[in-house]
């Protein structure tokens, strides 16, 4: 897949748009708790087990939270595939409504395409060959449009 030259790429914490990453240190207050990052919140939502969700919330890093979320020692909630995009969108809306730095960065992207350059992720990112769905980038562009309408 080809992308416009002005496409915004993000992935690593050293990238110019690292604030867009779910690993970025911008916490969200959701479901009666404070989550250190969107990654913490999102990974925990995969499970109905409250103690395991809390373990993920307390993970010391987003990478550790992701590792716990990738575990299949506990079953995923049965509706996971149906709800994961909505849960991600909700968490992104809270993140960008709460934190000015990433919000200003997102609003400053104009109408440019936003792509998570995640080589191993063909759902949330663009995948190694660019053929991924880029759902995270799409949701970020949706949040950007929502924020603009609210101005």
C-alpha positions in Angstrom: 0.0 0.0 0.0 1.3 3.5 -0.8 0.9 6.4 1.6 1.0 10.1 1.0 4.4 11.7 1.5 3.1 13.7 4.4 1.9 10.6 6.3 2.5 10.7 10.0 4.2 7.5 11.2 4.5 6.5 14.8 5.5 3.5 16.8 8.7 3.7 18.9 9.0 5.9 22.0 11.7 7.9 20.2 9.5 8.8 17.2 8.4 12.4 16.7 4.8 11.4 17.3 5.5 8.9 20.2 2.6 10.6 22.1 0.2 8.7 19.9 1.4 5.3 21.1 -0.6 3.5 23.6 2.6 3.0 25.5 3.0 6.7 25.9 2.9 7.8 29.6 -0.5 9.5 29.5 -2.8 7.8 31.9 -6.6 7.5 31.7 -9.2 7.5 34.5 -11.8 4.9 33.4 -14.1 2.4 35.0 -13.4 3.9 38.5 -9.6 3.5 38.3 -6.6 5.3 37.0 -4.6 3.4 34.4 -1.0 4.4 33.8 -1.4 4.2 30.0 -4.0 3.3 27.4 -2.1 0.0 26.9 -2.7 -0.9 30.6 -6.4 -0.2 30.3 -6.9 -1.9 26.9 -5.0 -5.1 27.9 -7.0 -5.4 31.1 -10.3 -5.2 29.3 -9.6 -8.5 27.6 -10.5 -10.3 30.8 -13.5 -10.6 33.1 -11.4 -11.6 36.1 -11.2 -8.5 38.3 -8.0 -9.6 40.1 -6.2 -10.2 36.8 -7.4 -6.8 35.4 -6.0 -5.2 38.6 -2.7 -7.0 38.1 -2.5 -5.6 34.6 -3.4 -2.1 35.9 -0.5 -2.3 38.4 2.0 -3.5 35.9 5.2 -1.4 36.1 5.4 -0.7 32.3 3.1 -0.7 29.3 5.2 -3.5 27.9 4.6 -5.6 31.0 0.9 -4.8 30.8 0.9 -6.0 27.2 2.6 -9.2 28.1 0.0 -9.9 30.8 -2.7 -9.1 28.3 -1.2 -11.5 25.7 -1.4 -14.4 28.2 -4.0 -17.0 27.5 -3.8 -18.6 31.0 -7.2 -17.0 31.5 -9.9 -17.0 28.9 -10.5 -13.8 26.9 -14.0 -12.3 27.4 -16.3 -14.0 24.9 -17.3 -10.7 23.2 -13.7 -9.4 22.8 -13.6 -9.3 19.0 -16.9 -7.4 19.0 -15.9 -4.8 21.6 -12.2 -4.2 21.3 -12.4 -1.3 18.8 -15.0 0.5 20.9 -12.9 0.0 24.0 -9.8 1.4 22.3 -11.8 4.4 20.9 -13.2 5.2 24.4 -9.7 5.0 25.9 -8.2 7.2 23.2 -11.0 9.8 23.7 -10.2 10.0 27.4 -6.4 10.2 26.8 -6.6 13.1 24.3 -9.4 14.9 26.3 -7.3 14.7 29.5 -3.8 15.5 28.3 -3.0 18.7 26.4 0.4 17.8 25.0 -0.8 14.8 22.9 -4.1 16.6 22.1 -2.2 19.6 20.7 0.0 17.3 18.7 -3.0 15.4 17.3 -4.8 18.6 16.4 -1.7 19.9 14.7 -1.6 17.0 12.2 -4.3 18.7 10.0 -5.8 16.2 7.7 -2.7 14.1 7.4 -2.9 10.3 7.4 -1.8 8.8 10.7 -0.3 5.3 10.6 1.0 3.1 13.4 4.2 1.7 11.9 4.0 -1.6 13.8 5.7 -4.2 11.7 4.2 -7.2 13.6 0.7 -5.9 13.9 -1.6 -6.2 10.9 -4.7 -5.2 12.8 -3.8 -2.1 14.9 -0.8 -1.2 12.7 0.2 -1.3 9.1 2.2 -4.5 9.4 5.6 -5.3 8.0 4.5 -4.8 4.4 2.0 -1.9 4.8 -1.0 -4.0 4.2 -2.3 -3.9 7.8 -5.6 -2.4 8.7 -4.1 0.4 10.8 -7.1 0.5 13.1 -5.2 2.5 15.7 -4.3 5.2 13.1 -7.9 5.2 11.9 -9.2 5.7 15.5 -6.7 8.5 16.2 -8.0 10.3 13.1 -11.6 9.8 14.3 -10.6 11.3 17.7 -8.9 14.2 15.9 -12.2 14.9 14.0 -14.2 14.6 17.2 -11.9 17.1 19.0 -12.2 19.5 16.1 -16.0 19.4 16.2 -15.8 20.1 19.9 -13.7 23.3 19.5 
